[in-house]
Amino acid sequence: MTTIVFDSSVLISITEKCFLKILQRLHHQHGLRFVIPQSVFEEAVHHPESIRRFELNAVRLKQAVMDRWIEVIPQSDALRSLYAEFAELSNNSFFVNEKPLQLLQAGELEALAVFKSLNADALAIDERTCRMMLEDPYRLQSLIARRMDRQVQTDSSRLKKLSDLLGRPTVVRSCDLLALAFSEKLFEGELSQSKQGLEAALWSVKFAGCAVSGIEITDFLRSV
């Protein structure tokens, strides 16, 4: 069974745009195991369910957990140890004026810990920073330098250790999951199974925070 570990960014994008049923169909169609760390459950369900503006999305995700097609991985000593190791490596690898940049948050770090612990197949992350740190950290260095208009230094030994621990994990975004669902004709009943339907879905998750460019969306549409 293919296991995908989600951080909160993908779940929020998918739920905010009412695509949770499509994600559930992917789970059933491919026998995928969708898991989230405890901290992601707290961030995406427990805390927002008491805030009226975000309550609906939290209730939807809570129901998915209750229906057991999204699985919460509880905290453990082993996960806490991995979390601490990933936090030390990732948040002490990039520096401005010799001060470390705290680039990854709790949900992302715990997702990495769960990914490593379960020997999972993929990470679902919409945030550009975490994805680039895993896939191309020196490109991330250049991006941060441009954004901050500062020289950014890296600790290559920590980045290598992070890479050695995780390898080159497959990272998927909400747009990738939607494109896969569209190719499997899983939009029916939720959204038009058409090129325009896919286009609307991809732009909606982009505006919800998914790190996908307009050029990438055009490429997705060309494949239809």
matplotlib code that plots the C-alpha trace (Angstrom):
import matplotlib.pyplot as plt

x = [0.0, 1.3, 1.6, 1.5, 2.2, 0.4, 1.3, -1.4, -0.9, -2.3, -5.2, -6.2, -5.9, -8.0, -10.6, -11.0, -11.8, -14.2, -12.1, -12.1, -14.5, -12.1, -9.2, -11.3, -12.0, -8.2, -7.8, -10.3, -9.4, -5.7, -5.8, -3.6, -2.9, -3.2, -1.6, -1.1, 1.0, -0.8, 0.4, -1.2, -4.5, -4.2, -3.4, -6.0, -8.8, -8.6, -7.7, -9.8, -12.9, -13.5, -13.1, -16.3, -14.5, -12.6, -15.0, -16.5, -13.2, -12.2, -15.4, -14.9, -11.4, -12.5, -15.1, -12.5, -10.5, -13.6, -14.3, -10.8, -9.6, -7.2, -5.2, -3.6, -0.2, 0.1, 3.2, 5.8, 9.3, 10.8, 8.9, 9.9, 13.6, 13.3, 11.4, 14.2, 16.9, 15.0, 14.4, 18.1, 19.2, 16.7, 16.5, 20.3, 21.3, 20.6, 22.0, 21.8, 24.4, 25.4, 21.9, 20.0, 16.8, 13.8, 12.4, 10.3, 7.3, 6.1, 3.6, 6.3, 8.9, 6.6, 5.5, 9.2, 9.5, 6.4, 7.7, 11.0, 9.4, 6.9, 9.3, 6.5, 6.3, 5.6, 5.1, 2.2, 3.3, 2.1, 4.6, 7.6, 10.2, 10.0, 9.8, 12.8, 14.8, 14.3, 14.7, 17.1, 18.4, 20.9, 18.2, 16.3, 19.4, 19.3, 15.5, 15.8, 18.8, 16.7, 13.7, 15.6, 18.2, 20.8, 23.7, 22.6, 25.0, 24.4, 25.8, 26.6, 27.3, 23.8, 22.2, 24.0, 23.0, 19.4, 19.6, 21.2, 18.4, 15.6, 17.1, 15.2, 11.5, 8.7, 6.9, 3.4, 1.2, -2.5, -2.3, -0.6, -3.2, -6.0, -4.3, -4.1, -7.7, -8.8, -6.8, -8.7, -12.1, -12.7, -14.0, -17.5, -20.2, -18.0, -16.8, -16.9, -14.8, -13.5, -10.4, -12.0, -12.9, -9.3, -8.1, -10.5, -9.4, -5.7, -6.0, -8.2, -5.5, -2.8, -4.8, -5.3, -1.5, -0.2, 3.2, 2.4, 3.2, 1.0, 3.4, 3.0, -0.8, -0.5, 1.6, -1.0, -3.7, -1.6, -1.6, -5.4]
y = [0.0, 3.4, 5.7, 9.5, 11.8, 15.1, 18.4, 20.9, 23.0, 20.4, 19.5, 23.1, 23.9, 20.8, 21.3, 25.1, 24.5, 21.7, 18.9, 16.6, 14.1, 14.0, 13.2, 10.5, 8.9, 8.8, 7.0, 4.4, 4.0, 3.5, 1.9, 4.8, 5.3, 8.9, 9.8, 13.0, 13.7, 14.6, 18.2, 18.6, 17.3, 19.9, 22.7, 21.7, 20.4, 20.9, 24.6, 25.9, 24.0, 26.6, 29.5, 30.1, 31.3, 28.0, 25.6, 24.1, 23.0, 21.6, 19.6, 18.2, 17.0, 15.7, 13.6, 12.2, 11.1, 9.6, 7.7, 6.4, 7.3, 9.8, 8.4, 10.4, 9.2, 9.8, 11.3, 8.9, 9.1, 7.9, 10.6, 13.3, 12.3, 12.4, 15.8, 17.3, 16.0, 17.4, 20.7, 21.1, 20.3, 22.2, 25.3, 25.7, 25.2, 28.7, 31.9, 35.6, 37.7, 34.4, 34.1, 30.8, 31.1, 29.2, 28.0, 24.9, 24.9, 22.2, 20.5, 20.2, 18.9, 16.3, 15.3, 14.6, 12.6, 10.5, 10.0, 8.7, 6.6, 4.9, 4.6, 6.3, 6.7, 10.4, 13.7, 15.9, 19.5, 22.7, 25.1, 25.9, 26.3, 22.8, 21.2, 23.2, 22.3, 18.7, 18.8, 21.7, 23.4, 25.6, 26.9, 27.7, 29.6, 31.8, 32.4, 33.5, 35.8, 37.5, 37.9, 39.2, 41.1, 39.7, 37.2, 33.8, 31.3, 27.5, 24.8, 22.1, 19.4, 19.8, 19.8, 16.6, 15.0, 16.0, 14.5, 11.3, 10.9, 11.4, 10.6, 12.2, 11.8, 12.1, 15.4, 16.0, 19.1, 19.5, 20.4, 17.1, 15.2, 17.0, 16.4, 12.7, 12.6, 14.3, 11.8, 9.0, 10.7, 11.3, 14.9, 13.6, 14.6, 17.3, 19.3, 19.3, 16.5, 18.9, 20.9, 24.0, 22.1, 21.1, 24.6, 26.1, 23.5, 24.1, 27.9, 27.6, 25.7, 28.0, 31.0, 28.9, 28.7, 25.8, 26.6, 26.0, 28.5, 29.6, 27.9, 24.6, 24.9, 25.4, 22.3, 20.3, 21.5, 20.6, 17.0, 16.8]
z = [0.0, -1.0, 2.0, 1.7, 4.6, 4.6, 6.2, 6.9, 3.7, 1.2, 3.5, 3.9, 0.2, -0.7, 2.0, 1.5, -2.2, -1.4, -3.1, -0.1, -1.8, -4.8, -2.5, -0.8, -4.2, -4.9, -1.6, -2.5, -6.2, -5.6, -2.1, -0.8, 2.8, 3.8, 7.1, 9.1, 12.2, 15.5, 15.2, 11.7, 13.2, 15.9, 13.4, 10.8, 12.9, 16.7, 16.8, 13.9, 14.9, 17.6, 15.2, 13.2, 10.1, 9.8, 11.6, 8.4, 7.0, 10.4, 10.6, 7.1, 8.0, 11.3, 9.6, 7.2, 10.2, 11.9, 8.6, 8.8, 5.3, 6.9, 9.7, 12.5, 13.7, 17.5, 18.9, 20.4, 21.8, 18.5, 16.5, 19.0, 18.6, 14.8, 15.0, 17.1, 14.7, 11.6, 13.5, 14.3, 10.8, 8.8, 10.9, 11.3, 7.7, 6.3, 7.8, 7.3, 9.2, 11.0, 12.4, 11.5, 9.6, 11.1, 7.8, 8.8, 11.2, 13.5, 11.1, 8.3, 10.7, 12.2, 8.7, 7.9, 11.1, 10.3, 6.7, 8.0, 10.7, 8.4, 5.5, 3.5, -0.2, -0.6, 1.2, 0.4, 0.9, -0.8, 0.7, -1.6, 1.2, 2.6, -0.9, -2.2, 0.9, 0.2, -3.6, -4.3, -1.2, -3.1, -5.3, -2.1, -0.9, -4.1, -3.7, -0.1, -1.0, -3.7, -1.5, 1.5, -0.6, 1.6, 1.4, 2.6, 3.8, 4.2, 6.3, 3.7, 6.3, 7.9, 4.4, 3.5, 6.7, 6.1, 2.6, 3.9, 6.4, 3.9, 0.6, -2.3, -1.2, -3.7, -2.9, -4.3, -4.1, -4.1, -7.8, -8.5, -6.6, -8.5, -11.9, -11.0, -9.9, -13.2, -15.3, -13.4, -14.1, -10.4, -10.8, -11.9, -9.5, -7.9, -10.8, -14.6, -16.0, -18.6, -19.4, -17.9, -14.8, -14.3, -15.0, -12.5, -9.9, -10.4, -10.2, -7.1, -5.1, -6.4, -4.9, -1.7, -1.3, -3.4, -4.8, -8.5, -11.3, -14.2, -16.5, -14.7, -14.8, -18.6, -18.8, -16.9, -19.3, -22.3, -21.2, -21.2]

ax = plt.figure().add_subplot(projection="3d")
ax.plot(x, y, z, "-o")
ax.set_aspect("equal")
plt.show()
